[in-house]
Structures are given as structure tokens and as C-alpha cells.
Amino acid sequence: MKFGGAKQFVLSGYKGEKIRVRLASNTLSTLQNDFKVRIDDIRKRIDVDVNRRNGISEAMAKEAICIFVQVPSPYIGKMECAVNAETVEIRSLECDSIELDVKTPKIVMDNVSGTVEVNCNLDMEVICCSLNGEVAINQVSATSRIHIPEDTIFTAVTKGIGTSISYEKDGRQTERFDTPDAENIIELNGIKSELVICTDKERS
């Protein structure tokens, strides 16, 4: 699924049978003419593309467009999704794995289960309202923070070259507080990147 640029991107699961893609804007009045949503239903695979028309640039889309995508949870196994957005939100989604190729400073994950792989070379703020499965962050020369609820049981894994993970509680650096061999996993992969795992009472 390729969505191009947007101000806000929201991906969620629902109990229906069809993929729904909705575009909204407070400033562009000719959305139906300026954007074309193409859905190709191939055997055991669905491709979704949002294409800009009529001279609409990526910069304009990132200023004005919100994209809401609903996918039928019972039929989703593996997903690949590419988008450049100010905020990316994944909500109420259960799948084997989802790979996000994104350019975004902020990702929110709420009620997501399965393996989520995030490829992004920007510094990110990742907010996990819950952790149920694996979150793998792949970055080159970036420093990101992932917020998880207090008392979350997880294990942290570093892979790649020159990567490191540190820990914070309530804004203060602290000792490592993950649990070896836990079912939930936070992984940092890539080159020369840092990840800070944070717990905040206000968020939990």
C-alpha cells in the first residue's frame, strides 16, 4: 500500500470485508478530482495506491490531506505500507506482521498486536499505548524514543552496527528494566542509531 504524502495517516482494523480508504481536507475542496485511489485485487494480495493529479504536489498533500484506511482484520496476514506524514497512527489492528516504510516524526500505536516493523531514518517519537507482540525499529543515524505503559513486560534487543538502547522513567535516565525472554519484544536495528525506551506515569 502506497499513500504518498499526508498531514495525518490513520490505519485501523475493522470487522468488514473490504478495504476502505477515505481522504479528508479542510482546505482542498476538489479532493475527488485531485486524488485517485486505486485498489487492485490480485489473487491473495491487494495493492492500494493513492495518486496525486492536477498539479497537487507532495508538499501540498503533506499540508492539507488526512488519509484514513480501514482494513478487514479477519483477512489480513502481512501488510506493507508506505507513507510520508506528520503523524502516523495504527489503531485496533491485529495481523501477523506490518512493515511501515515511513518518513514521520511521530507514530502512535494503540491496541495493535503482531509484529510491527518501522523503517524510518528520521528521529521519531513512538507512542505505544499497549505492547502486544514485537516492535522493530530500523534506522540509520537517528535517535528515537519509544514510550510504553508502566509495568509493561518486554525484552529489548539491539542488532545492526553501532546501535544502542537506553532507558528512562518519568524523564530520568535509569537502569535497564526489560525482562529477558519476555514474549513482547522491542528491537532496534540499523546503523549508528539510538533508542530510548521510556515509561511515563502520565501516559499509562
Disulfide bonds with the S-S distance in Angstrom:
none
